[in-house]
C-alpha cells in the first residue's frame, strides 16, 4: 500500500523499521507527494539512515537523496 501524504499533514511523523524494510523508499514517496502539492517549503527531514551499501545484490540503507 502506498502512503498518503494527506494523512500526515500538520503532524510530526517518525518512520522506523528494520534494515532493508524500505523506510527510505517510503519516505521518498511521501516527499514526492508533498512536492507535487507545493509543500516542499513546509518539510523538515532528519535522515539518520546509514549510507547505501550493496550486499548480495540487495540495496541496504541509503539516504533520502538516493531515492528522490
Buried (B, 14 or more C-beta within 10 A) or exposed (E): EEBEBEEEEEEEEEEEEEEEEEBBBBBBBBBBBBBEEEEEEEEEEEEEBEEBEEEEEEBBBBBBEBBB
